[in-house]
Amino acid sequence: MTTRPQFVENEGSYYYYSTPINPTPAIDLAHSVSVNTVPSLQHEYLLSDALCRGYRFEGKISSVRRFFCLFATFDVLFIGLMWLICAMLQGENIWQALDSQINHYNIKTSFFDILFLAICRFILLGFFYGILQINHWIIIFVTTAATSAFCIVKVFFYNWQQTPQPVFEVLSILVSFILAWGEAWFFDYRVIPQESYANQIIVNTTNERSPLIQHYLRGAAPSRYTESIENFHSPMNTPEGSLYRFGLEDNPVLGRFLPSVLTRNEMSQYEIAARDLMEESKEMLRSERWTAERETDDIVAYSMCLPSGHTIFKISAIFNTSPRNMLTELYHEVENIPNWNPALLEAQRIQIIDDQTDIIYQLAAAGAGGLVSSRDFVSLRRWVQLDESFLLATKYTQHPNVPKTSKYVRGENVSCFLLEQGENQNQCRKTFILNTNLKGWIPQTVVNLALVDTLFSYMKCLKMHILKKYPSE
């Protein structure tokens, strides 16, 4: 049956598929599956509602997280109702009960502390998991541990002999203890897994340049079908047509970027900025104010505090390949970096200035357990050869085809890579300096801790990639 391409918009997203020319019932777009979806996950994607419960459409709160917030609200309201009942059972009117329970609070006679604990639990959970929508377990751990510890202490300190019918007091402690653990269980076993599952499915079904045989590349046992498919990808369309094929001309972040025709003045400005960048990189490399932070195997991390108070980082390691091969991996094959670096979701070259200078777009994954959301970067890059070594430097810039969007926070990076010849011909010492400003409200202390771990993970992933690609060197 003859088919023709169709372009359909569904709440801001575009889908491309083929439909028969003859009239047929409408196709449910929610059941569209990419060829890159892992086969074992396709039926789950089609039949399970876990994807719908965990998916955050346009950054809004997911349904499973919304239920968690409602559960936290029920927690504080139920504890408050039980506290009112306990106060009224003492034979006082409401105002006398409030005065004796709050103004004359005593841990031995008052149960207002149980209500206050529930209120604090509600505020913390609502703020971090409802408003900020973080995925880290540390907040729920603190609230559950504090509630459990206080309930145990309350049992020992409360004067049970002066309470003729302590049924509601006992229930208040038990309910507070059970609800706190119920929130911890639901967040850890429902919210995080379902949101992670939805994010994994969305990434797998929208990234048409990811490897087709993903389960093989992730370390699954080889079969008779996987002898020569390690580097097999779905075919890439020409850059000139890809944006318009998906109808994403006005949203280049979601499609492949079209190169821009720059004026002579614009080209000259980029070239001057690239040359200045090389001088800045050499100054950072020559600095003697670096302080060692951490060392693992042959990977060493350093930090340096600038006069402005901002901290930058340097990390160094030995790789079993030549400096020129390393330059190829970092510069010429920049679009392949997301295949071996999980911290990077997307990398595209959007403008070539000359043989040694270009402009790239990168989209970083969320980090620090969800505390740091995804950031995107537009960077000017240039490399030069220094005797037997290579220096590659990057700096944030602007490009007319990649404006800022509301979907991602636009970060700013200044970095350089020094690729030096090692002890033998097939050995390279790579030194990486990173000066980044992630923008947003995140405290710099949290960013610094996350950056050190991210740099170590990046070096380890690069080592594995080099070992896999150049095993004989």
N, C-alpha and C positions, 0 to 999 in steps of 0.2 A: 504494500500500500504506500502511495506517495506521501511524503511528509514535508513539512515546512517548519522553519525555526519560529519560535514564539518567545517574546520578551514580556515577562509579567512582573509587576511591582507589587510587593506584599509588605505593607507597613515599613516602607523605607528600604527594603532589600529587593534585589533583582535576581530573577531566576531565568535560566536559558534551557530550553528543552525542545523536543520535536513533537508535533502533534499531527495526526492524519488530517488531510484536506477535507475528508468527509466529516460531517458534524458528529461529534462524540460528546459524552458527558464531560463536564469540567474535571480537570486533574487536580487532585489535592496536593498543593505545593508542600505541605508538611511532610509528605512521603517521598520527596525528591532525595535521592541518595547519590553521592558522588562515587565515581569509580574508585576513588582512593579510600573509601570506607572499608575497614577491615572486615572480611567476609563474616567472621564469627559475630560481629557486632551489628550486622545489617538488620537481622530480625529483631534484635533488641531495640534498634532505632525506630523501626516501623511499628512495633507492637507495644512497647513499653511507654508509660506516661512519665517515666523518670526524667526524660529529656525536657518535657514541658514543665515539670515541677522545679527543675534546677536551672533552667535557662533564664538569664537576665536580659530581657529584650531592651535594647538601647540603654543599658546600664541601670535599668530599674531593678527593684528588689524582686528576687525570685519568689515563687509561691511557697516553696519549702521554708525559705528564710522568713517570709511573712507569717507563716504558721508558728515558727519559733518565737517571733516577737509577740504574737497573740498568747502563746503559752506563758511567756514571761509576764504579760499583763494579767493573765488569770492568776498567776502565782501571787502577785502583790495584792490583788483584790480579794482573793480567797483568804489569805492570811489576815488581811485587814478586817474582814467580816468575822473571822473567828476571834480576833482580839476584842472586837466590840462586844461579842457575846460573852466572853470571859469577864469583861469589865462590868457589864450589866448584871451578870449573875451574882455579883457581890452585894446587890441590894441598893446600889446608889443610882441617882439619876445620871444622865449622860455627862453633864458638866462636872459633877463631883468625881465621876469616874475618870474623865480626862485629866482633871487636876491631880488626882492621886496617882494616876498612871504615868503622867508626863512631867508635871511640875515637881512632884515629889517622887521622882523615879528612884527605885532601889532594885537591884538585880535579884534580891531575895523575895520581893513581893509584887513586882511589876512585870508584865509581859510585853511592854511597849518595845523592848529591845528586839524581840522577834519580828515585830512589824517593821521597825526601823531597818533591820537587816534585809527584809524583803524589799523595802523601798530602794535601798542602796543597790541591791542585786538587779532590780528592774532598771534603774538609771544606767548602770554600767553596761548591762546587756543591750539595752535599747540604743545607747549612744554608739558603742563600738560595733555591734552586729546589725543594728537597724539603720542607723544614720551613716556611719562610716563603711559598713558592709565589709569588714575585714574577715579573713578566713582563718586567722591564727587561733589556737586553742588556749592561749595564755590567760585571756580574760575569764573565760568560763572556768578554767582551773582555779583562778584566784577566788571567784565568787563561791564555787562549790566547796573549796577547802575551808574558806573562812566561815561559811554557814555550818559545815559539819563540825568544825572545832568549837564554834560558839554554842551550838546545840548540846554538845557533850558537856561543856563547862556549865551551861545553864542547869542541866540536870543535877549537878553536884551543889550548886549554890542556891537554888530556889528553895524556899521554905515550904515544903509540901505539907507539913503538919497543920499550918494555919488555913489550908484550903479544904473545906469540908467535902466538896465534890470536884476533884481535880481532873475530871474527864476531858474537858475542853482544853485545859492547859497541856495535858499530855498529848492530845491530838494536835495542838498547835506546833509543838516541838517535832512530833513525828512527821506531820505534813510538810513543815518547812524543810526538814532533812530530806524527805523523799522527793519533793518538787525540785530542790537544788540538784540532786543527782539525776532526776529525770531530764532537766534542761541540759546537763552535761552529756547524757547519753544521746539525746535527740540531736544535739549540735554535732557531736563527733560521728555518729552513725547514720545520720540522715542528711543534714545540711551540707557538710563538707563533701561526702561522697557523691551526692546527686548533682551538686553544682560543678564538681570536678568532672563528672561523667558528661554533663551537658556541654561543658567547655571543650572536652576532648572530642566529642562528636562534631561540634560546630567547626573546630579547627580541621578535623579530618575531612569533613565534607566540603569545605570551602577552599582548601589549599590544593589546587590542581597541579602544582609543581612538586608536591611531595612524592616520594617514591611509591610506586604502585604496590610493591611487595613489602609493606611496612613491617609485618610480623617477622619477615626474614631479617631485615636490617636491624631489628631490635634484639636480635640474639636468639631467635627461635631455632629449633633444630632444623638443619637443611633437609630438603627432600630431593627427589629426582627431577623436580621442576625448577630448582633454584641454582643451577650450576653457573649461569652467566647473567643473572638478572640484578646483581647488586647495584649497578649504576643506571638501571632502566627507569626512566621517568616518562610521564605523559608528555606528548609533544607540546612545544611552546609555539604559540601563535606569534605573528609578527607584531612588534610594538606598535606599528601604525594602526592596526585594526582592533587591538584587544580592548581598548577603552570603549570604543563605540559598539563593539559586539555585545558588551554587557550593559550598555546604557549608563556608564559611570563617568561621563565626561566632566560632570560638575563635582565629582567626589573622587579625586585621584587616589586617595588613601586606600580605597577598596580595589582599585584596578592597577594595571601596569601603567607607568608614567610615560607620557610622550615627551621626547626631547624638545627643547625650546630653541628657536633661532635667536641667538643672542647678538646684540649689536657689538661693534668693535669696542666701544667704551665699556660695556658690561664685561666682555672677555678680558679687557685690560685690567679692570678692577679685581676680577677673580685671580688673575695671574699675580698681581701685586700682593693681594692678601695671602696667596699661597707661598710666595717668597718670604714674606714677613713671618709666616707660620713656621717655616723651617728654622729661622733664627731663634724664635721663641723656644722651639723644641730643643735646640742645641744648648740653650741656657739652662733649661730644666735638667738636661742630662749631665751638665757639668757641675751642678750644684752639689755641695758637700754637706748639706743640712738634713740629709735623709736619716731617719731613725728606723731601725729594724723593728718590725711588728710581729712576724710569725715566719717560721721555717718548717716546711714539710718535704722530706726527701730532698730533691734538688731545687725546689721551688721556694723562693725567698721573697717576702713582701716587706715593703718599707712605706713610711709615711712622712710627710713634711707639712708643717703648718705655715701658711703664707702670712705675711704681715697683716692681711685683712682678717685673719682668723679662720679662713677656709682651709680645710685639709685636703691634700692631694696624695695620691698613692702611686707606688712603683712596685712592680713585681718582675722577677727575673727567673729564667729556667733554661735548661739545656735541652735541645731537640736533636734527634738523630736524622737530620736532613740538612741540605745546604741552605745558606741564606737566600739564594735565588729561588729555590723551591718554596721557602717560607714566604717570600715576597709574592710569589704567584698565588699562594693560598689566601693571603690577606688582602691583596690589592686586585689582581686580575680576576680572581674567582670569588669576588665578594658576594655574589648572589647565591653561592653554594654554602655560605657560612651557616645559615639556619639549619642545614641538614646535619651538622655535627655539633652545633652550639645551641642547646635547648633554651638558653637565656634570650635568644634572638628569634623572633617569630617571622621577620621578613627583612630582606636586604635587597635593594635595587639600585643600579646605577642609573641616574636620571639625566646626567649631562656629562659629556666628555669635553674638557677644555683643551687639553693637548695630550701627548703620549704619556706624560707623567702626572697629569692633574685631571681630576674629575670631581663630580658632586654625587653623593649617594643619599638614599633614604633608608633608615633603619627603624624597625618597630621592635622594642624590647618587651619581653614577657613580664608579668607581675613578679615581684620579688618579696623577700622577707615575710614569707607566709601570708601574702595578701596585703600586708601593710603598705607596700609600695605598688601602686597600680601601673599598668602598662604606660610606657612613655615612647614617643617617637622622636627621631632626630634627623635633621638635615645637615650634612657635613661636607665641607670642602676638604679634599685629600690631595696630597702631593708626595711623591717619593723621589729621592736622589741617591746616587751611589757615592759612597765614601770609601775609596780604595777597594777593599774586599768586602766591605759592609754596605748595608742599605739602611736608609732612614726614611720611614713613612710617618707622616704627620697628618692629623685631621683637626678641623675646627668647625664649630657650628657656623652656619651661614643661612641665607635665605635664597629661595628659588621661586620664580613666578608660578611654576606648575605645581608647587607643593605648599599651599597656604596652610595655616594652622586650622585645625578643626576642633569642634567641641567633643569629639569622641575620645581624643587622647590629649594628654598634657605634653606640650612640646618642651623637651629638655635641651640642655646645652652641654656639649662635650668639647674638651680640648685634650687631645691625646697624641702620643707619639710611640712608634715602635722602632727600636734600634736592633737590627739583625746583624750580628757580628759572626765572623768566621770562628769556628770552634777549634779544638786541638787537631782535628783531621778534616779532610775535604768535605766529608758528609756529616758535619756536626755544626750546629748553629746555637749561639746564645741569643735568646730573645729577651729584650728588656722593654717592658710596657709601662708607660706613665699615663695615668688617668686623672684628669681634673674635670669633674662633672658637677653640674647644677641641675638637679632633678625637678626644681620648681615645686610648687604646691606647699602644703602646710606641714609636711613631714619634718620632725626634728632632725637636725643634722647628725646628732649622736646615733640615731637609728639608721640613718643613711650610711654613716661610716662603717658601722658594724656589718651591715648588709653588703657593702661594697667589697670588704676584705674577703668574705665568703664567696662572693660572686667572682672575684678575680681568681681565687684558687680553683673554683669549679671550671672557669673558662680555660685556665692553663691545663687542667687535667683532661678536659674534653679535646683540646687541641693536640695534646700528646697522643691520645688514643687515635685521633684522626690521622696524624702523621705516621704513627706506627702501622696503621692499616693501609695507608696509601703508598708508603715507601718502606715496605718490610725488609727489603734487601740492603738498604743503606745502613 
